[in-house]
Amino acid sequence: MFLYLLIALLGAWLFCREFQRPTPFDEPRGAFEYGYLAVTAAVCWGGAMAAYDHVRFEQILSEHAREVSGHPNADVYCQSLADTMVDTLPMSVAHANPESGQIEFKATWCGHMRDYIDDPEKASGEVLWALHVFTHEVMHIRGERNEKTTDCQAYQRNFMMSERLGVPADIAQRHAAEIYANRSRHRDYFSQECRRGGRLDEGLPFPPWPRS
C-alpha cells in the first residue's frame, strides 16, 4: 500500500510542480505541457485508487475473519514484497497471532486470494490453497493452537468461507472437496482423524469429504 501512496504523492508533486514553472500562467501552454499534466494527474489518481483498493481488500478479508472467528480485533494485513523479504517467518505462507487477531499474508498469496474472489471459476490449485490457508489462520485467531486440529477445522469451513467471499454454493462446495482431496500438500498438519466419522469431524452441514 505504501508503494501506491508514494506513486500517488510523486504524481501529485510532479503535477503541482508544473504550475510553479517561471512561465506566466496566462501564457498559452503547448501540447507537451498539457500532456505532461494529464500523465502526472493519471499517475496520482492511479496510485491513490490502487492504495484504496488494497486497503478495501484487506478490510473485506478482515470483516470475514472477525465474523467467522468471533475475534473482535481480527485484522488481515497483506504484506508488500518488501515486507515479505524481511519477514521473520520466511517459510510461512501466512501467520496469525491469536492474542491480537493479526493475520499476515505473504504478498504472492494475498494476490492469490484476490484472484480467487475475482474469478473463482478459474481458480488454480495454488489459488484454492490460498483460500484454505486463509481459513486455517482464521481458525487460529478463533482460539485453536494445535495445528492438526486447526487444519481440520479449516477443511470443514472452506465451503462456508468461499460462500462468504461471494462464490456460488455449487462452486464453493466443489472447491472445498478439491482442497481436501489435495490435503497431502499439507501432510505435516493433517490428522487421520480429519475424516467422516473421525474424532475431528464436527458434523457440519457441508463437509469436504465424501458423504459415504
PyMOL commands that set and color helices and strands:
alter all, ss='L'
color gray80, all
select helices_A, chain A and resi 2-18+31-69+81-86+107-118+120-122+125-142+147-155+158-164+169-181+183-189
alter helices_A, ss='H'
color red, helices_A
select strands_A, chain A and resi 75-78+94-97+102-105
alter strands_A, ss='S'
color yellow, strands_A
deselect
rebuild
show_as cartoon
